[in-house]
Amino acid sequence: TQLLEQSPQFLSIQEGENLTVYCNSSSVFSSLQWYRQEPGEGPVLLVTVVTGGEVKKLKRLTFQFGDARKDSSLHITAAQPGDTGLYLCAGAEGGYQKVTFGTGTKLQVIP
Amino acid sequence: DADVTQTPRNRITKTGKRIMLECSQTKGHDRMYWYRQDPGLGLRLIYYSFDVKDINKGEISDGYSVSRQAQAKFSLSLESAIPNQTALYFCATSSLGQGRDGYTFGSGTRLTVV
């Protein structure tokens, strides 16, 4: 079983601060996805990155796929309370036939 | 209506009881999945189905079974529930090859086995 390690596990910050969440593996992925999960709900897809070195931006969120396609990061600028949730990365192998989810980073943004 | 609907949302059951969790989808996706979520362990795949006649075990299928009754329906059964099956269960769907659309998840079933 491939493992995707996310760090940190927990993060509590003040509104307006910046933060970065990391997703690391020893495996090479054909693509990597980031999801956000709010309490009582299922994960919702934020972005998919497919090319090594790719950077995608979604408003205040910046996603980067590592050059070797083994790792990814999520950077949030000027965090808002609405960013609170569990962030999950998911790596796809073999043409999307197999997807492995990371362990998750629980983010709390305090007003 | 939600794209992926799971029932029930919450369930408390006793050890040894058989329980079924149901999932239906309106996405028109061929692929359906059952995941289990535990704190610190992320989402782990229980079973998946790529079409009505295709059922595959995931990484933690022991103690579970599934039925794909139709393209839109995929149910998960715990034949004899045990306390360590207490968890949050998610059904998900995806299009062929998943592509860039990722998974669409239901809202989950919180199962407690006492």
HADDOCK unambig.tbl for C-alpha pairs under 7 A between the chains (distance, minus, plus):
assign (segid A and resid 40 and name CA) (segid B and resid 107 and name CA) 6.70 0.50 0.50
assign (segid A and resid 41 and name CA) (segid B and resid 107 and name CA) 4.42 0.50 0.50
assign (segid A and resid 41 and name CA) (segid B and resid 108 and name CA) 6.48 0.50 0.50
assign (segid A and resid 42 and name CA) (segid B and resid 105 and name CA) 5.33 0.50 0.50
assign (segid A and resid 42 and name CA) (segid B and resid 106 and name CA) 5.58 0.50 0.50
assign (segid A and resid 42 and name CA) (segid B and resid 107 and name CA) 4.59 0.50 0.50
assign (segid A and resid 42 and name CA) (segid B and resid 108 and name CA) 6.08 0.50 0.50
assign (segid A and resid 43 and name CA) (segid B and resid 105 and name CA) 6.22 0.50 0.50
assign (segid A and resid 45 and name CA) (segid B and resid 102 and name CA) 6.51 0.50 0.50
assign (segid A and resid 48 and name CA) (segid B and resid 100 and name CA) 5.85 0.50 0.50
assign (segid A and resid 95 and name CA) (segid B and resid 97 and name CA) 6.75 0.50 0.50
assign (segid A and resid 96 and name CA) (segid B and resid 97 and name CA) 5.41 0.50 0.50
assign (segid A and resid 96 and name CA) (segid B and resid 98 and name CA) 6.01 0.50 0.50
assign (segid A and resid 96 and name CA) (segid B and resid 99 and name CA) 6.82 0.50 0.50
assign (segid A and resid 97 and name CA) (segid B and resid 97 and name CA) 6.50 0.50 0.50
assign (segid A and resid 101 and name CA) (segid B and resid 42 and name CA) 6.32 0.50 0.50
assign (segid A and resid 101 and name CA) (segid B and resid 43 and name CA) 5.82 0.50 0.50
assign (segid A and resid 102 and name CA) (segid B and resid 42 and name CA) 5.80 0.50 0.50
assign (segid A and resid 103 and name CA) (segid B and resid 40 and name CA) 5.71 0.50 0.50
assign (segid A and resid 103 and name CA) (segid B and resid 41 and name CA) 5.26 0.50 0.50
assign (segid A and resid 103 and name CA) (segid B and resid 42 and name CA) 4.11 0.50 0.50
assign (segid A and resid 104 and name CA) (segid B and resid 42 and name CA) 5.99 0.50 0.50
